[in-house]
Amino acid sequence: MLQRTEGIVLRTSTFGEADLIVTYLTSDHGIVKTFAKSPRKIKSRFGSSLEPLTCSRIAFWGKEDAALPRLTQSDIIHSFDAVRSSLHGFLRACEVIELILHLLPERDTSRNAYRLLMALLQSLEHECGNQLLILFYKIRLLKIAGYLPKIDGCGRCGGVGAAFYLSHGTVLCERCSAGSGGSFLLSYGAISLFTNLMEWTSSKIARIRPSERQLLELSRLIDEHVRQVTDRNPRTAAFRIL
Ligand SMILES: [Zn+2]
């Protein structure tokens, strides 16, 4: 069965002498891994369309549940060259892509993650991406994937609390936290920054400059939470530029 959709290349890995496995985030089927025959040969019909972050109109062929359908067509819609050629912008994009690969199931038909990644790449094209913007996209992605931490109140009773428990993924009030160890104490500023990030649009984010301390505090919390839910250290963390 031939399927046509739009996809953004998340990553590629070599397969044999000249073939590639290309992992896309598609607009209709979520994450899809495809097999590309001989794209590394000169004059391949795929040209440069398999570069990471490239958005293309693609077609792939295989049974509906095939683990590795064959890529038959890939026509560039937008190459996002400017993002790929800026080290800073590229690493920012990779942080979010790594999250997508870890948090989203394959063949999820929700379009939200695709729209989110497209919006991030478009933002990165115009500016290399401040830390607030990346934090915003990470939080939005956690929401889409169903892993949004609960920060604005106790996750059990809704009461007031400022201690975030990594193992529970939520703030717990004093009464509900009895016996739970290991918490982060959050400042009022970090909690309110999180609440605002859930409400603001990306264009508003570009104009806001929160305090460095609140931004670092919330970024650290979100990174620890991601480490907890994915049970691994992000590979891009080693290259993070603040
Ligand atoms: Zn409580």
Residues whose N, C-alpha, C, O or C-beta is under 5 A from the ligand:
A	BS01	ZN	C154 R156 C157 G158 G159 L172 C173 C176
